[in-house]
Amino acid sequence: MKLTEMQFSEAQPVEGYGAGFFRINGQRFEGGILVTVNGIQPWAGYEDSESLLALQGEVDVIFIGTGVEIAHLPAPLRVQIEKAGMGVEVMASPSACRTYNVLAAEGRRVALAALPV
């Protein structure tokens, strides 16, 4: 099998994660994060819908990492995101990070909102 290195023109890939943190561009971020092509910011979790809704018009899909295990997204939050014209995909944080990295490398309009493992 031939592996191809991913190239990120504008997006910042998630390089790693561990108990309570994520690593992006060699920097360690504690707690939840919101990653877009425009940068990285803290994300306070499901109650922080304003940060996600502010992405309207900038992203097509938000990948939400729910921590170690996949969990249900609160229905009102899903409805708000979808009403704003964005798709939402919920998965465990490790899977969300990998999926975000692949699609961001392709130049897709995606964001990652992830809770730590």
Backbone as CSV, one residue per row, in Angstrom:
resi,resn,N_x,N_y,N_z,CA_x,CA_y,CA_z,C_x,C_y,C_z
1,MET,0.840,-1.158,0.000,0.000,0.000,0.000,0.895,1.234,0.000
2,LYS,0.527,2.211,-0.800,1.275,3.455,-0.858,0.550,4.502,-0.019
3,LEU,1.267,5.134,0.884,0.690,6.192,1.711,1.064,7.538,1.127
4,THR,0.131,8.438,1.112,0.369,9.773,0.595,0.275,10.763,1.740
5,GLU,1.277,11.602,1.849,1.257,12.621,2.901,0.209,13.667,2.557
6,MET,-0.575,14.061,3.546,-1.597,15.073,3.323,-0.961,16.454,3.371
7,GLN,-1.427,17.320,2.502,-0.961,18.700,2.462,-2.103,19.606,2.918
8,PHE,-1.808,20.499,3.824,-2.816,21.414,4.343,-2.443,22.823,3.902
9,SER,-3.228,23.394,2.988,-2.908,24.728,2.512,-3.248,25.789,3.548
10,GLU,-4.478,25.795,4.024,-4.895,26.808,4.991,-5.260,26.207,6.346
11,ALA,-5.816,25.020,6.325,-6.306,24.401,7.557,-5.151,23.964,8.454
12,GLN,-5.449,23.870,9.727,-4.486,23.414,10.711,-4.913,22.037,11.197
13,PRO,-4.148,20.995,10.888,-4.564,19.654,11.276,-4.362,19.376,12.758
14,VAL,-5.170,18.474,13.272,-4.985,17.975,14.635,-3.860,16.949,14.555
15,GLU,-2.771,17.224,15.260,-1.599,16.344,15.218,-1.667,15.236,16.254
16,GLY,-2.395,15.473,17.334,-2.485,14.473,18.374,-3.487,14.882,19.439
17,TYR,-3.757,13.960,20.340,-4.674,14.206,21.446,-4.350,13.219,22.547
18,GLY,-4.779,13.562,23.743,-4.568,12.693,24.889,-5.559,13.055,25.970
19,ALA,-5.328,12.567,27.157,-6.247,12.811,28.268,-6.355,14.313,28.546
20,GLY,-7.430,14.913,28.091,-7.718,16.307,28.385,-7.105,17.331,27.447
21,PHE,-6.433,16.912,26.364,-5.792,17.908,25.492,-5.799,17.481,24.023
22,PHE,-5.528,18.481,23.164,-5.320,18.283,21.733,-4.017,18.982,21.371
23,ARG,-3.320,18.499,20.335,-2.095,19.156,19.864,-2.300,19.564,18.411
24,ILE,-2.114,20.855,18.165,-2.267,21.428,16.833,-1.101,22.376,16.608
25,ASN,-0.423,22.206,15.467,0.754,23.026,15.150,1.772,23.024,16.278
26,GLY,1.941,21.895,16.915,2.921,21.776,17.984,2.495,22.408,19.294
27,GLN,1.308,22.993,19.326,0.800,23.640,20.541,-0.203,22.727,21.225
28,ARG,-0.180,22.732,22.537,-1.105,21.923,23.336,-2.283,22.800,23.758
29,PHE,-3.492,22.298,23.508,-4.722,22.995,23.888,-5.472,22.124,24.880
30,GLU,-5.712,22.641,26.059,-6.429,21.919,27.107,-7.926,22.109,26.920
31,GLY,-8.695,21.059,27.156,-10.148,21.153,27.093,-10.680,21.071,25.672
32,GLY,-11.949,21.435,25.527,-12.607,21.386,24.224,-12.050,22.430,23.277
33,ILE,-12.080,22.109,21.977,-11.561,23.016,20.960,-12.541,23.147,19.809
34,LEU,-12.447,24.274,19.128,-13.163,24.518,17.882,-12.104,24.908,16.863
35,VAL,-11.975,24.108,15.807,-10.934,24.320,14.806,-11.590,24.608,13.463
36,THR,-11.183,25.709,12.853,-11.630,26.068,11.506,-10.414,26.519,10.719
37,VAL,-10.631,26.820,9.471,-9.540,27.330,8.653,-9.044,28.680,9.200
38,ASN,-9.881,29.361,9.963,-9.518,30.667,10.519,-8.778,30.595,11.845
39,GLY,-8.674,29.410,12.435,-7.930,29.298,13.688,-8.531,28.313,14.665
40,ILE,-8.025,28.404,15.875,-8.401,27.495,16.954,-8.873,28.325,18.127
41,GLN,-9.948,27.890,18.753,-10.429,28.571,19.951,-10.990,27.542,20.912
42,PRO,-11.106,27.903,22.173,-11.720,26.981,23.135,-13.185,26.760,22.764
43,TRP,-13.677,25.562,23.072,-15.089,25.255,22.886,-15.604,24.669,24.192
44,ALA,-16.645,25.284,24.731,-17.159,24.905,26.051,-18.136,23.737,26.013
45,GLY,-18.314,23.111,24.878,-19.207,21.961,24.802,-20.574,22.322,24.266
46,TYR,-21.518,21.427,24.494,-22.844,21.536,23.891,-23.566,22.840,24.228
47,GLU,-23.268,23.423,25.373,-23.929,24.675,25.753,-23.401,25.859,24.943
48,ASP,-22.267,25.687,24.276,-21.620,26.765,23.512,-22.088,26.724,22.060
49,SER,-23.372,26.888,21.867,-23.918,26.843,20.514,-23.561,28.087,19.708
50,GLU,-23.350,29.211,20.383,-23.041,30.463,19.679,-21.788,30.338,18.824
51,SER,-20.750,29.681,19.346,-19.511,29.505,18.582,-19.764,28.709,17.309
52,LEU,-20.610,27.692,17.406,-20.901,26.867,16.242,-21.771,27.614,15.234
53,LEU,-22.774,28.308,15.716,-23.676,29.032,14.817,-22.980,30.198,14.129
54,ALA,-21.927,30.726,14.734,-21.158,31.809,14.123,-20.426,31.352,12.862
55,LEU,-20.364,30.042,12.633,-19.687,29.497,11.454,-20.585,29.473,10.218
56,GLN,-21.833,29.901,10.386,-22.789,29.908,9.274,-22.200,30.658,8.085
57,GLY,-22.252,30.043,6.920,-21.715,30.648,5.706,-20.232,30.369,5.491
58,GLU,-19.530,29.929,6.532,-18.099,29.643,6.427,-17.816,28.162,6.248
59,VAL,-18.661,27.301,6.818,-18.437,25.853,6.729,-19.712,25.151,6.275
60,ASP,-19.518,23.996,5.676,-20.651,23.190,5.242,-21.005,22.118,6.264
61,VAL,-19.973,21.607,6.960,-20.183,20.524,7.918,-19.334,20.777,9.162
62,ILE,-19.938,20.536,10.324,-19.216,20.578,11.591,-19.116,19.151,12.107
63,PHE,-17.891,18.704,12.373,-17.672,17.403,12.999,-17.600,17.630,14.496
64,ILE,-18.456,16.969,15.231,-18.485,17.127,16.679,-17.937,15.865,17.322
65,GLY,-16.836,16.030,18.031,-16.216,14.937,18.768,-16.750,14.928,20.186
66,THR,-17.324,13.806,20.592,-18.007,13.727,21.885,-17.143,13.149,23.002
67,GLY,-15.831,13.076,22.782,-14.947,12.516,23.802,-14.530,11.106,23.437
68,VAL,-14.308,10.270,24.437,-13.830,8.909,24.220,-14.847,8.073,23.445
69,GLU,-16.097,8.189,23.796,-17.179,7.395,23.198,-18.120,8.309,22.423
70,ILE,-18.754,7.748,21.421,-19.771,8.509,20.704,-20.964,8.711,21.631
71,ALA,-21.553,9.875,21.573,-22.715,10.204,22.401,-23.710,10.973,21.529
72,HIS,-24.929,11.019,21.977,-25.944,11.761,21.240,-25.747,13.258,21.425
73,LEU,-25.926,13.988,20.350,-25.922,15.439,20.393,-27.296,15.887,20.875
74,PRO,-27.365,16.852,21.790,-28.688,17.326,22.208,-29.502,17.772,20.986
75,ALA,-30.721,17.302,20.901,-31.574,17.577,19.736,-31.705,19.071,19.427
76,PRO,-31.894,19.951,20.428,-32.014,21.374,20.101,-30.759,21.940,19.418
77,LEU,-29.586,21.448,19.808,-28.347,21.921,19.184,-28.278,21.453,17.729
78,ARG,-28.623,20.199,17.484,-28.629,19.684,16.107,-29.580,20.501,15.236
79,VAL,-30.760,20.796,15.754,-31.752,21.562,14.997,-31.219,22.960,14.687
80,GLN,-30.596,23.605,15.652,-30.044,24.947,15.433,-28.991,24.944,14.329
81,ILE,-28.093,23.978,14.374,-27.020,23.898,13.377,-27.599,23.642,11.991
82,GLU,-28.539,22.710,11.905,-29.141,22.389,10.612,-29.973,23.550,10.067
83,LYS,-30.667,24.274,10.945,-31.434,25.452,10.509,-30.510,26.544,9.977
84,ALA,-29.276,26.566,10.475,-28.291,27.548,10.003,-27.663,27.122,8.676
85,GLY,-28.110,25.975,8.145,-27.643,25.539,6.834,-26.359,24.732,6.844
86,MET,-25.985,24.214,8.000,-24.771,23.412,8.097,-25.127,21.980,8.446
87,GLY,-24.328,21.062,7.952,-24.482,19.675,8.343,-23.727,19.447,9.638
88,VAL,-24.106,18.395,10.342,-23.417,18.063,11.594,-23.237,16.556,11.647
89,GLU,-22.016,16.145,11.924,-21.683,14.727,12.061,-21.102,14.517,13.452
90,VAL,-21.672,13.590,14.188,-21.272,13.333,15.569,-20.537,12.001,15.639
91,MET,-19.389,12.013,16.310,-18.601,10.792,16.476,-17.673,10.957,17.669
92,ALA,-17.023,9.896,18.076,-16.028,9.994,19.141,-14.928,10.949,18.674
93,SER,-14.294,11.647,19.608,-13.300,12.665,19.243,-12.155,12.148,18.383
94,PRO,-11.573,10.966,18.660,-10.498,10.500,17.778,-10.951,10.373,16.316
95,SER,-12.133,9.837,16.101,-12.665,9.703,14.738,-12.963,11.060,14.129
96,ALA,-13.498,11.965,14.926,-13.805,13.307,14.431,-12.526,14.033,14.002
97,CYS,-11.454,13.884,14.775,-10.175,14.517,14.427,-9.645,13.974,13.105
98,ARG,-9.673,12.656,12.948,-9.164,12.047,11.712,-10.001,12.475,10.506
99,THR,-11.309,12.456,10.661,-12.193,12.828,9.556,-11.997,14.295,9.187
100,TYR,-11.910,15.152,10.195,-11.652,16.574,9.946,-10.344,16.742,9.169
101,ASN,-9.281,16.068,9.606,-7.979,16.205,8.947,-8.052,15.827,7.462
102,VAL,-8.713,14.713,7.155,-8.792,14.258,5.768,-9.546,15.269,4.910
103,LEU,-10.708,15.707,5.379,-11.517,16.623,4.571,-10.914,18.027,4.512
104,ALA,-10.276,18.469,5.579,-9.602,19.769,5.557,-8.439,19.749,4.568
105,ALA,-7.722,18.620,4.484,-6.618,18.489,3.530,-7.124,18.557,2.094
106,GLU,-8.362,18.143,1.880,-8.964,18.211,0.546,-9.488,19.613,0.232
107,GLY,-9.387,20.521,1.193,-9.857,21.888,0.977,-11.347,22.067,1.215
108,ARG,-11.968,21.106,1.873,-13.412,21.204,2.152,-13.687,22.244,3.225
109,ARG,-14.880,22.771,3.229,-15.295,23.787,4.212,-15.849,23.070,5.446
110,VAL,-14.948,22.659,6.328,-15.325,21.891,7.504,-14.778,22.543,8.768
111,ALA,-15.393,22.170,9.889,-14.934,22.619,11.204,-14.958,21.405,12.135
112,LEU,-14.180,21.503,13.201,-14.135,20.472,14.212,-14.419,21.098,15.565
113,ALA,-15.431,20.600,16.245,-15.718,20.977,17.629,-15.563,19.689,18.429
114,ALA,-14.554,19.634,19.295,-14.259,18.356,19.956,-14.036,18.517,21.441
115,LEU,-14.588,17.570,22.171,-14.339,17.449,23.610,-13.161,16.488,23.794
116,PRO,-12.339,16.719,24.801,-11.149,15.875,24.972,-11.500,14.446,25.381
117,VAL,-10.543,13.558,25.133,-10.696,12.157,25.530,-10.211,11.977,26.948
